[in-house]
Amino acid sequence: MARLFPRETIKTACTVEVEHTFESLSAHVVLDGDIAIEPGDEVKVHGEAIRVPYGERAVFRREATVVRAGPIERMWTRLTGDTEFMELCEFSFSERTTL
């Protein structure tokens, strides 16, 4: 399906850092070059699924595609971003002192 407003795509290399330890379960992507990610932009990292065994940290080199948001998508993301973030939060109120 053709888009009314085509979005800019940028292909670049990236570094993926994954940590799977007791202290941290995290993944960070660092794009090569001076590419600023703005609200509404999408980043897709290509390649096989990354699996890091428990207790280890690993660094991978991959290719990535950045798809820029259009002006309307960017505005919508800025307007709704705070409420969508709250959906990620989980709150628990309990009378018990231990869970």
Contacts in CASP RR format, 6 or more apart in sequence:
PFRMAT RR
TARGET T0000
AUTHOR 0000-0000-0000
METHOD contacts of the structure
MODEL  1
MARLFPRETIKTACTVEVEHTFESLSAHVVLDGDIAIEPGDEVKVHGEAI
RVPYGERAVFRREATVVRAGPIERMWTRLTGDTEFMELCEFSFSERTTL
5 70 0 8 1.000
5 72 0 8 1.000
7 67 0 8 1.000
7 68 0 8 1.000
7 69 0 8 1.000
7 70 0 8 1.000
8 67 0 8 1.000
8 68 0 8 1.000
9 65 0 8 1.000
9 66 0 8 1.000
9 67 0 8 1.000
9 68 0 8 1.000
10 35 0 8 1.000
10 65 0 8 1.000
10 66 0 8 1.000
10 68 0 8 1.000
11 63 0 8 1.000
11 64 0 8 1.000
11 65 0 8 1.000
11 66 0 8 1.000
12 31 0 8 1.000
12 32 0 8 1.000
12 33 0 8 1.000
12 35 0 8 1.000
12 63 0 8 1.000
12 64 0 8 1.000
12 65 0 8 1.000
12 66 0 8 1.000
13 31 0 8 1.000
13 32 0 8 1.000
13 61 0 8 1.000
13 62 0 8 1.000
13 63 0 8 1.000
13 64 0 8 1.000
14 29 0 8 1.000
14 30 0 8 1.000
14 31 0 8 1.000
14 32 0 8 1.000
14 45 0 8 1.000
14 61 0 8 1.000
14 62 0 8 1.000
14 63 0 8 1.000
14 64 0 8 1.000
15 29 0 8 1.000
15 30 0 8 1.000
15 32 0 8 1.000
15 59 0 8 1.000
15 60 0 8 1.000
15 61 0 8 1.000
15 62 0 8 1.000
16 27 0 8 1.000
16 28 0 8 1.000
16 29 0 8 1.000
16 45 0 8 1.000
16 50 0 8 1.000
16 59 0 8 1.000
16 60 0 8 1.000
16 61 0 8 1.000
16 62 0 8 1.000
17 26 0 8 1.000
17 27 0 8 1.000
17 28 0 8 1.000
17 30 0 8 1.000
17 57 0 8 1.000
17 58 0 8 1.000
17 59 0 8 1.000
18 26 0 8 1.000
18 27 0 8 1.000
18 50 0 8 1.000
18 52 0 8 1.000
18 57 0 8 1.000
18 58 0 8 1.000
18 59 0 8 1.000
18 60 0 8 1.000
19 25 0 8 1.000
19 26 0 8 1.000
19 27 0 8 1.000
19 52 0 8 1.000
19 56 0 8 1.000
19 57 0 8 1.000
20 52 0 8 1.000
20 53 0 8 1.000
20 54 0 8 1.000
20 55 0 8 1.000
20 56 0 8 1.000
20 57 0 8 1.000
21 54 0 8 1.000
21 55 0 8 1.000
21 56 0 8 1.000
21 57 0 8 1.000
22 55 0 8 1.000
27 50 0 8 1.000
29 43 0 8 1.000
29 45 0 8 1.000
29 64 0 8 1.000
31 37 0 8 1.000
31 43 0 8 1.000
31 64 0 8 1.000
31 66 0 8 1.000
35 66 0 8 1.000
37 43 0 8 1.000
37 66 0 8 1.000
38 68 0 8 1.000
38 69 0 8 1.000
38 74 0 8 1.000
39 69 0 8 1.000
39 74 0 8 1.000
39 77 0 8 1.000
39 78 0 8 1.000
39 81 0 8 1.000
40 69 0 8 1.000
40 73 0 8 1.000
40 74 0 8 1.000
40 77 0 8 1.000
41 66 0 8 1.000
41 67 0 8 1.000
41 68 0 8 1.000
41 69 0 8 1.000
42 66 0 8 1.000
42 67 0 8 1.000
42 69 0 8 1.000
43 64 0 8 1.000
43 65 0 8 1.000
43 66 0 8 1.000
43 67 0 8 1.000
44 64 0 8 1.000
44 65 0 8 1.000
44 67 0 8 1.000
45 62 0 8 1.000
45 63 0 8 1.000
45 64 0 8 1.000
46 62 0 8 1.000
46 63 0 8 1.000
46 64 0 8 1.000
46 65 0 8 1.000
47 62 0 8 1.000
47 63 0 8 1.000
50 58 0 8 1.000
50 60 0 8 1.000
52 58 0 8 1.000
69 77 0 8 1.000
92 99 0 8 1.000
END
